[in-house]
Amino acid sequence: MRELARRVYEHPDGSQRRYTRGTLDRWIRAYREQGLSGLKPEPRSDLGTVRRHPELLDEACALRAELPTRSAAQIAAILFARHRIRVAQRTINQHLRQRGLHRAALGGQPRAFGRFEASRPNELWIGDVLVGPFVPYPRTSSSRRAYLFVLLDDYSRLILHGYWVADQNTRAGQDVLRAAIQRRGVPERVYFDYADLRIMPMLVGARDRAGPKLSA
């Protein structure tokens, strides 16, 4: 079995692949238990998902380009955490290979992919809003959506201040920024990864009083 796992097998389309010992053992067990029907591919759990959400594959490409060592399993986990949509690892691998983003091709590229980090504390703060659960939970007719306003220091990754609220409004953003400044001082810049036009004009309008340069 070890000898079989070391071989490279050529597919009808001309591609070549090596199969692990675990894969071969799984195929043997399936054949012994179910015969040839046990070797049929299982139905795709993400059938139709990619057609409805083609932007997920673009995001998968960006994740691989950002970090070439990132596996398809890790990319699938990130996509699920962000969008609660499962995309099969096989689908991700096939798309990355078609786009020339398989790890073997990227392994020889000794360059970074757009990563940035502030050079000192308080040089740059990052603000964002997390859409949380309904409270109280389980959801009832009186439940309300909770939102987490949070500010982090880009250099240290320190959580400067966080605040759970029931509404995405100007007051919540101001309270978080004010509390962070009172605790940690005035930053040079603040970037909000949340450009709600109802909130940002009020925060940007306060830049002269707060001191930092604000952007979204």
Secondary structure by P-SEA (a helix, b strand, c coil): ccccccbbbbccccccccccaaaaaaaaaaaaaccccccccccccccccccccaaaaaaaaaaaaacccccaaaaaaaaaaaccbbbbaaaaaaaaaaaccccccccccccccbbbbbcccccbbbbbccccccccccccccbbbbbbbbcccccccccccccccccccaaaaaaaaaaaaaccccccbbbbcccccccaaaaaaacccccccccc
